Amino acid sequence: MEENDLIQGKELAIAAANIAVDNKAKETQILDLQGISSIADYFVICTGESIPHLRSISREIKNCINDDYKIRVRAVEGTAESLWVVLDYIDVVVHVFYKDLRLNYALEDLWSDAAIVPFEYALID
């Protein structure tokens, strides 16, 4: 692996968000938590519309990040059946929610001090 293949932080968050969108995730957002949280630098939050959809989104993010960037997820919490899957990449945490559960937990409101990172749907080369 070449050094320029390594991504982290914002680039990793954007890559995960793009993969989610590519897999038909809804309402995909990136929150910049730098300076306001010790949990992670970025949250990627997206919504799936069914249990198989949640499973597909989280699986594709995990596989594509590993295959394309050689970065393995450090921990996975939850399952599609629990309606919330969390992929922990240390400085980036990806939340894949079922639509009703996302409204219930309202992470965007909880972290309202975080800036929303704009991203255009285009995979990073």
Secondary structure, DSSP 8 states (H G I E B T S, - for coil): --GGG---HHHHHHHHHHHHHHTT-EEEEEEE-TTT-SS-SEEEEEEESSHHHHHHHHHHHHHHHHHHH----SEEE--GGGTEEEEE-SSEEEEEEEHHHHHHH-HHHHTTTSEE----S----
